[in-house]
Amino acid sequence: MEALLSGLVVLVLILLFLGSGVWVFVGLLLVSTTGLALVLDFPPQRIGVVLGKILFRSASSWELAAIPLFIWMGEMIFRTDISLRLFRGLTPFVALIPGGLIHTNVAGSTLFAAVSGSSAATTATVGKITTVELKQRGYDEGLSLGSLAGAGSLGLLIPPSIVMIIYGVLAEVSISRLFAAGVLPGLLVAGLYSAWIALRCTINPALAPREHDHQISKSRALLDLLPVLILIAMVLGAIYSGLATPSEAAAVGVLGTLIIVTLLRQMSWRLLRDSLMGAVMASTMVCTILVAAAFLSTAMGYMHVPQDVAKVIAGADIGPYHLIAMLAVFYVVLGLFLDGISIVVMSLPITLPPVIAMGFDPIWFGVFVVLMVELGQMTPPVGFNLFVLQGMTGVPIGRVARAALPFFFLMLVGVIIITAWPQFVLWLPDLLFNKT
């Protein structure tokens, strides 16, 4: 009971500090230090020793080296015409499907997600091309924006995923297996989105005017898709073949991107400078949040909050699926106020122990958490994808959120499917990594 009271104190501190508008990592540090001082009466010297150990452990984690490399890879792609080639290459393959070029939002985001690892980068890169093109061609703006908000979030699920790397480090599970586990659910969600677009446009053909100008041949289209396909093959092939760890594969991806950009004659000192600065700023944000969150996790461990919460849940008369339903609501609420990385690092010390105690596979739970985080990308007031689209198009945030609502529910359908059939998530990693 005492630990639960401590957890309540921590929750109040989180709402207080993060609600005050301070930077996330500063807020987490304040919560941790204040909690240790108030609840456990830790002196400043002891708090400093604990923080020092956390800093060293976080800085020496080799798995986290993949994060800045994947971010740099996405930054370089974002600043070249590879995204334009992606749209152009997909056009002849989707033009005759009900919904036409709106499907490029889904297909383009799915492919780009496999080289970026970031939801915001995927939405921004694909959106800066498709939003203009689709509007000029007379496609329904709401369906276009909604599909992009939903499909852009696949950057968190389809490997390589920065959020998955973070989950793997915190949960101490194989990142390679996590990457493999995200493939089929990612394709499932993308399929649900495309099916919905096709259904809407079949019922109301005015939403998507039929395309008649297919000047681009499929052979030329495949040539335009080649840079992205090569990068996907290099990164994922290196991981799943066992030739490289996720961290090493990130370096392979950066090398491949540098070679492709050079061959496309788009390499410049300005590109290197801007992409490196963008990667440094984004990586600094991510890593400071991770260190602060690791400190918070340690502080809650000292207070015995995760252990006691796990005991309460284990002692309560609730089934495993009741627990998952409760956690789903919990994550949806968190997604209203926090970004994906913060959600994972703050919640995992509390949610993972009872989930494992109920017999769920931590790899499966990783995919579940990522899907719930993706839902948060489409919900105001802190829906990153919504803000990215609002910034690019000038459409009010409320209108963008309404357009994204059907895709929010479609992703919930995806969550229900993987919960009902967990082997849908676990089949591929078991196959690739020969789990007996």
C-alpha positions as CSV (number, residue, x, y, z in Angstrom):
1,M,0.0,0.0,0.0
2,E,2.9,2.3,0.8
3,A,4.4,1.7,-2.6
4,L,1.1,2.5,-4.3
5,L,0.9,5.8,-2.4
6,S,4.5,6.5,-3.7
7,G,3.3,5.8,-7.2
8,L,0.4,8.2,-6.8
9,V,2.9,10.9,-5.6
10,V,5.0,10.2,-8.7
11,L,2.0,10.5,-10.9
12,V,1.0,13.8,-9.4
13,L,4.6,15.1,-9.8
14,I,4.5,14.0,-13.5
15,L,1.3,15.9,-14.1
16,L,2.6,18.9,-12.3
17,F,6.0,19.2,-13.9
18,L,5.1,18.1,-17.5
19,G,1.9,20.1,-17.3
20,S,3.9,23.2,-16.5
21,G,5.4,23.2,-20.0
22,V,9.1,22.4,-19.2
23,W,11.1,20.3,-21.5
24,V,10.3,16.6,-21.2
25,F,13.7,15.5,-20.0
26,V,13.9,18.3,-17.4
27,G,10.4,17.4,-16.2
28,L,11.4,13.7,-15.8
29,L,14.6,14.7,-13.9
30,L,12.5,16.9,-11.6
31,V,10.0,14.2,-10.9
32,S,12.7,11.7,-10.1
33,T,14.8,13.9,-7.8
34,T,11.7,15.3,-6.0
35,G,10.2,11.8,-5.6
36,L,13.4,10.4,-4.1
37,A,13.7,13.3,-1.8
38,L,10.1,13.5,-0.7
39,V,9.2,9.8,-0.5
40,L,12.4,8.1,0.5
41,D,14.2,11.1,2.0
42,F,17.3,10.6,-0.1
43,P,20.0,13.3,0.4
44,P,21.3,15.2,-2.6
45,Q,24.6,13.3,-2.5
46,R,22.9,9.9,-2.9
47,I,20.6,11.2,-5.6
48,G,23.7,12.4,-7.5
49,V,25.4,8.9,-7.2
50,V,22.3,7.2,-8.6
51,L,22.1,9.7,-11.5
52,G,25.8,9.2,-12.2
53,K,25.3,5.4,-12.5
54,I,22.3,5.9,-14.8
55,L,24.3,8.3,-17.0
56,F,27.2,5.9,-17.4
57,R,24.9,2.9,-18.1
58,S,22.9,4.8,-20.7
59,A,26.0,6.2,-22.4
60,S,27.6,2.8,-22.6
61,S,24.6,1.1,-24.3
62,W,25.7,0.1,-27.8
63,E,22.1,-0.6,-28.9
64,L,21.3,3.1,-28.7
65,A,24.0,3.9,-31.3
66,A,21.5,3.0,-33.9
67,I,19.2,5.9,-33.1
68,P,21.3,8.8,-34.4
69,L,22.3,6.8,-37.4
70,F,18.7,6.0,-38.5
71,I,17.7,9.6,-37.8
72,W,20.6,10.8,-40.0
73,M,19.6,8.3,-42.7
74,G,16.0,9.7,-42.7
75,E,17.3,13.3,-42.7
76,M,19.3,12.8,-45.9
77,I,16.4,11.1,-47.6
78,F,14.1,13.9,-46.5
79,R,16.4,16.5,-48.1
80,T,16.8,14.8,-51.5
81,D,14.3,13.9,-54.3
82,I,14.1,10.3,-53.2
83,S,10.7,10.9,-51.8
84,L,9.5,12.5,-55.1
85,R,10.8,9.4,-56.9
86,L,8.9,7.2,-54.5
87,F,5.6,9.0,-55.3
88,R,6.3,8.8,-59.0
89,G,7.2,5.2,-58.9
90,L,4.1,4.2,-57.0
91,T,1.7,6.1,-59.3
92,P,1.1,3.6,-62.1
93,F,0.6,0.7,-59.6
94,V,-2.2,2.4,-57.7
95,A,-3.9,4.6,-60.2
96,L,-6.5,2.1,-61.3
97,I,-7.5,0.9,-57.8
98,P,-10.6,2.6,-56.3
99,G,-9.1,5.6,-54.5
100,G,-6.4,6.0,-57.1
101,L,-3.4,8.0,-56.0
102,I,-4.6,8.3,-52.4
103,H,-3.1,4.9,-52.0
104,T,0.3,6.4,-52.5
105,N,0.0,7.9,-49.0
106,V,-0.3,4.3,-47.6
107,A,2.2,2.6,-49.9
108,G,4.6,5.4,-49.8
109,S,4.5,5.7,-46.0
110,T,4.9,1.9,-45.7
111,L,8.0,1.9,-47.9
112,F,9.5,5.0,-46.4
113,A,8.9,3.7,-42.9
114,A,11.3,0.9,-43.7
115,V,14.2,3.3,-44.1
116,S,13.3,6.1,-41.6
117,G,12.3,4.6,-38.3
118,S,10.3,7.8,-37.4
119,S,6.6,8.6,-37.6
120,A,7.1,12.4,-38.0
121,A,9.8,12.0,-40.7
122,T,7.6,9.5,-42.6
123,T,4.6,11.8,-42.5
124,A,6.6,14.9,-43.5
125,T,8.6,13.3,-46.3
126,V,5.7,11.6,-48.0
127,G,3.2,14.4,-47.2
128,K,5.3,17.2,-48.7
129,I,4.8,15.5,-52.1
130,T,1.4,13.8,-52.0
131,T,-0.6,16.6,-50.3
132,V,0.2,19.1,-53.1
133,E,-0.2,16.5,-55.9
134,L,-3.5,15.1,-54.7
135,K,-5.0,18.5,-54.1
136,Q,-4.1,19.6,-57.6
137,R,-5.6,16.5,-59.1
138,G,-9.0,17.0,-57.3
139,Y,-8.8,14.3,-54.6
140,D,-10.8,14.7,-51.4
141,E,-8.7,16.6,-48.9
142,G,-10.1,15.0,-45.8
143,L,-9.5,11.4,-47.1
144,S,-6.0,12.4,-48.2
145,L,-5.1,14.0,-44.9
146,G,-6.6,11.3,-42.8
147,S,-4.8,8.5,-44.7
148,L,-1.5,10.3,-44.4
149,A,-2.0,10.9,-40.7
150,G,-2.7,7.2,-40.2
151,A,-0.1,5.7,-42.6
152,G,2.6,8.1,-41.4
153,S,2.5,6.5,-38.0
154,L,3.7,3.3,-39.5
155,G,7.2,4.7,-39.2
156,L,7.1,3.6,-35.6
157,L,6.0,0.0,-36.3
158,I,7.6,-1.1,-39.6
159,P,11.3,-1.8,-38.9
160,P,13.7,-0.2,-38.4
161,S,11.9,1.6,-35.7
162,I,13.5,4.0,-33.2
163,V,10.7,3.3,-30.6
164,M,11.3,-0.4,-31.0
165,I,15.0,0.0,-30.3
166,I,14.1,1.9,-27.1
167,Y,11.6,-0.7,-26.1
168,G,14.2,-3.5,-26.7
169,V,16.8,-1.7,-24.6
170,L,14.4,-1.1,-21.7
171,A,12.7,-4.5,-21.8
172,E,16.0,-6.3,-22.4
173,V,14.7,-8.3,-25.4
174,S,16.1,-8.9,-28.9
175,I,15.8,-5.9,-31.1
176,S,16.2,-8.1,-34.2
177,R,13.2,-10.2,-33.1
178,L,11.2,-7.0,-32.4
179,F,11.9,-5.7,-35.9
180,A,10.8,-9.0,-37.4
181,A,7.6,-9.0,-35.2
182,G,6.6,-5.5,-36.5
183,V,6.6,-6.5,-40.2
184,L,3.3,-8.4,-40.5
185,P,1.3,-6.1,-38.2
186,G,2.6,-3.1,-40.1
187,L,1.4,-4.7,-43.4
188,L,-1.9,-5.6,-41.8
189,V,-2.6,-2.0,-40.7
190,A,-1.5,-0.7,-44.2
191,G,-3.9,-3.2,-45.8
192,L,-6.8,-2.1,-43.5
193,Y,-6.1,1.5,-44.5
194,S,-6.1,0.8,-48.3
195,A,-9.2,-1.4,-48.0
196,W,-11.0,1.5,-46.3
197,I,-9.9,4.0,-48.9
198,A,-11.1,1.7,-51.7
199,L,-14.4,1.1,-50.0
200,R,-15.0,4.9,-49.4
201,C,-14.2,5.7,-53.0
202,T,-16.3,2.8,-54.4
203,I,-19.3,4.2,-52.4
204,N,-18.5,7.8,-53.4
205,P,-16.4,7.9,-56.6
206,A,-16.3,11.8,-56.4
207,L,-13.7,11.5,-53.6
208,A,-11.1,10.2,-56.1
209,P,-11.3,11.2,-59.7
210,R,-10.3,8.5,-62.1
211,E,-6.8,8.9,-63.5
212,H,-6.3,8.7,-67.3
213,D,-2.7,10.0,-67.8
214,H,-0.4,7.1,-67.1
215,Q,2.6,8.4,-68.9
216,I,5.0,6.6,-66.5
217,S,5.6,3.0,-67.5
218,K,5.9,0.3,-64.8
219,S,9.5,-0.4,-65.8
220,R,10.3,3.3,-65.3
221,A,8.3,3.4,-62.1
222,L,10.4,0.5,-60.7
223,L,13.5,2.4,-61.6
224,D,12.2,5.3,-59.5
225,L,11.5,3.0,-56.6
226,L,14.9,1.4,-56.8
227,P,16.7,3.7,-54.3
228,V,14.2,3.0,-51.5
229,L,14.0,-0.7,-52.3
230,I,17.8,-1.0,-52.2
231,L,18.0,0.7,-48.8
232,I,15.3,-1.5,-47.4
233,A,17.1,-4.6,-48.7
234,M,20.4,-3.4,-47.3
235,V,19.1,-2.6,-43.8
236,L,16.7,-5.4,-43.2
237,G,18.7,-7.9,-45.1
238,A,21.8,-7.2,-42.9
239,I,19.7,-7.7,-39.8
240,Y,17.7,-10.8,-40.7
241,S,20.6,-12.6,-42.4
242,G,22.6,-12.3,-39.2
243,L,25.4,-10.3,-40.8
244,A,24.8,-7.2,-38.7
245,T,23.2,-6.2,-35.4
246,P,20.5,-3.4,-35.6
247,S,23.2,-0.9,-34.6
248,E,25.6,-2.1,-37.3
249,A,22.7,-2.2,-39.9
250,A,22.0,1.4,-39.2
251,A,25.6,2.2,-40.2
252,V,25.0,0.1,-43.3
253,G,21.9,2.1,-44.1
254,V,23.8,5.4,-43.7
255,L,26.6,4.2,-46.0
256,G,24.0,3.0,-48.6
257,T,22.2,6.4,-48.4
258,L,25.5,8.3,-48.9
259,I,26.3,6.1,-52.0
260,I,22.8,6.4,-53.5
261,V,22.7,10.2,-53.0
262,T,26.1,10.5,-54.6
263,L,25.1,8.4,-57.6
264,L,22.0,10.6,-57.9
265,R,24.3,13.6,-58.0
266,Q,22.6,15.3,-55.1
267,M,25.5,15.1,-52.7
268,S,26.7,18.5,-51.4
269,W,28.3,20.0,-48.3
270,R,25.1,21.8,-47.6
271,L,23.2,18.5,-47.6
272,L,25.7,16.9,-45.2
273,R,25.7,19.9,-42.9
274,D,21.9,20.2,-42.7
275,S,21.2,16.5,-42.4
276,L,23.9,16.1,-39.7
277,M,22.6,19.1,-37.7
278,G,19.0,17.8,-38.0
279,A,20.2,14.4,-36.8
280,V,22.2,15.8,-33.9
281,M,19.3,17.9,-32.7
282,A,16.8,15.0,-32.9
283,S,19.2,12.5,-31.4
284,T,20.0,14.8,-28.5
285,M,16.3,15.2,-27.7
286,V,15.8,11.4,-27.8
287,C,18.8,10.5,-25.8
288,T,18.2,13.1,-23.0
289,I,14.7,11.9,-22.6
290,L,15.9,8.3,-22.5
291,V,18.5,9.1,-19.7
292,A,15.9,11.1,-17.7
293,A,13.3,8.3,-18.2
294,A,15.9,5.6,-17.1
295,F,16.5,7.7,-13.9
296,L,12.7,7.8,-13.3
297,S,12.5,4.1,-13.8
298,T,15.3,3.6,-11.2
299,A,13.6,6.0,-8.8
300,M,10.3,4.0,-9.1
301,G,12.3,0.8,-8.5
302,Y,13.6,2.2,-5.3
303,M,10.1,3.0,-4.2
304,H,9.0,-0.6,-5.2
305,V,6.2,0.8,-7.3
306,P,6.4,-1.6,-10.3
307,Q,6.7,-4.7,-8.0
308,D,3.7,-3.7,-5.9
309,V,1.6,-2.8,-8.9
310,A,2.4,-6.1,-10.4
311,K,1.4,-7.8,-7.1
312,V,-1.9,-5.9,-6.9
313,I,-2.8,-6.9,-10.5
314,A,-1.7,-10.5,-10.0
315,G,-3.8,-10.7,-6.8
316,A,-6.8,-9.1,-8.5
317,D,-9.4,-11.3,-10.0
318,I,-8.9,-10.1,-13.6
319,G,-8.1,-12.2,-16.7
320,P,-5.2,-11.5,-19.0
321,Y,-7.4,-9.9,-21.7
322,H,-9.0,-7.6,-19.1
323,L,-5.5,-6.4,-18.3
324,I,-4.7,-5.8,-21.9
325,A,-8.0,-3.8,-22.3
326,M,-7.1,-1.7,-19.2
327,L,-3.6,-1.1,-20.6
328,A,-5.1,-0.1,-24.0
329,V,-7.2,2.6,-22.4
330,F,-4.2,3.6,-20.3
331,Y,-2.0,4.1,-23.4
332,V,-4.7,5.9,-25.3
333,V,-5.0,8.4,-22.5
334,L,-1.2,8.9,-22.3
335,G,-1.2,9.4,-26.1
336,L,-3.4,12.5,-25.6
337,F,-0.6,14.3,-23.7
338,L,2.8,12.7,-24.4
339,D,5.0,11.8,-27.4
340,G,5.7,8.2,-28.2
341,I,9.2,7.9,-26.7
342,S,8.1,9.5,-23.5
343,I,5.2,7.1,-23.2
344,V,7.4,4.0,-23.7
345,V,10.1,5.0,-21.3
346,M,7.8,6.2,-18.6
347,S,5.2,3.5,-18.7
348,L,7.3,0.3,-19.3
349,P,8.6,-0.1,-15.7
350,I,5.0,-0.2,-14.5
351,T,3.2,-2.1,-17.3
352,L,5.8,-4.8,-18.3
353,P,6.0,-6.8,-15.0
354,P,2.3,-7.5,-14.7
355,V,2.0,-8.3,-18.4
356,I,4.9,-10.9,-18.2
357,A,3.3,-12.2,-15.0
358,M,0.1,-12.9,-16.9
359,G,2.1,-15.0,-19.4
360,F,2.3,-12.6,-22.4
361,D,5.4,-12.7,-24.6
362,P,7.4,-9.4,-24.2
363,I,8.0,-9.4,-28.0
364,W,4.3,-9.4,-28.6
365,F,3.8,-6.7,-25.9
366,G,6.4,-4.6,-27.7
367,V,4.3,-4.6,-30.9
368,F,1.2,-3.9,-28.8
369,V,2.8,-0.9,-27.1
370,V,4.1,0.5,-30.4
371,L,0.6,0.2,-31.9
372,M,-0.8,2.1,-29.0
373,V,1.9,4.8,-29.3
374,E,1.0,5.1,-33.0
375,L,-2.6,5.8,-32.0
376,G,-1.3,8.7,-29.9
377,Q,0.3,10.2,-33.1
378,M,-3.3,10.7,-34.4
379,T,-4.9,12.2,-31.2
380,P,-4.9,15.8,-30.2
381,P,-3.6,17.8,-28.4
382,V,-0.2,16.2,-28.7
383,G,-0.6,14.2,-32.0
384,F,2.7,14.8,-33.8
385,N,1.4,13.6,-37.2
386,L,-1.5,16.0,-36.9
387,F,0.8,19.0,-36.2
388,V,3.1,18.0,-39.1
389,L,0.1,17.9,-41.5
390,Q,-1.3,21.2,-40.1
391,G,2.0,22.9,-40.6
392,M,2.4,21.6,-44.2
393,T,-1.2,22.3,-45.4
394,G,-2.5,25.1,-43.1
395,V,-5.6,23.1,-42.5
396,P,-6.9,23.6,-38.9
397,I,-5.8,21.0,-36.4
398,G,-9.4,20.0,-35.5
399,R,-10.2,19.3,-39.2
400,V,-7.1,17.2,-39.6
401,A,-8.0,15.2,-36.4
402,R,-11.5,14.5,-37.7
403,A,-10.1,13.3,-41.0
404,A,-7.8,10.9,-39.1
405,L,-10.5,9.5,-36.9
406,P,-11.5,6.6,-39.2
407,F,-7.9,5.5,-39.4
408,F,-7.6,5.7,-35.6
409,F,-10.4,3.1,-35.3
410,L,-8.9,1.0,-38.1
411,M,-5.6,0.8,-36.1
412,L,-7.7,-0.2,-33.1
413,V,-9.0,-3.1,-35.2
414,G,-5.4,-4.1,-35.9
415,V,-4.8,-4.1,-32.1
416,I,-7.8,-6.4,-31.6
417,I,-6.6,-8.8,-34.3
418,I,-3.0,-9.2,-32.9
419,T,-4.5,-9.6,-29.4
420,A,-6.9,-12.3,-30.5
421,W,-4.2,-14.0,-32.6
422,P,-0.8,-13.3,-31.0
423,Q,0.9,-15.7,-33.3
424,F,0.3,-13.2,-36.1
425,V,3.0,-11.2,-34.4
426,L,5.3,-14.0,-33.3
427,W,5.3,-16.2,-36.4
428,L,7.9,-14.3,-38.4
429,P,10.5,-13.8,-35.6
430,D,10.1,-17.5,-34.6
431,L,10.6,-18.5,-38.2
432,L,13.7,-16.3,-38.8
433,F,15.4,-16.9,-35.5
434,N,14.6,-20.6,-35.2
435,K,12.8,-20.6,-31.9
436,T,11.9,-24.1,-30.9
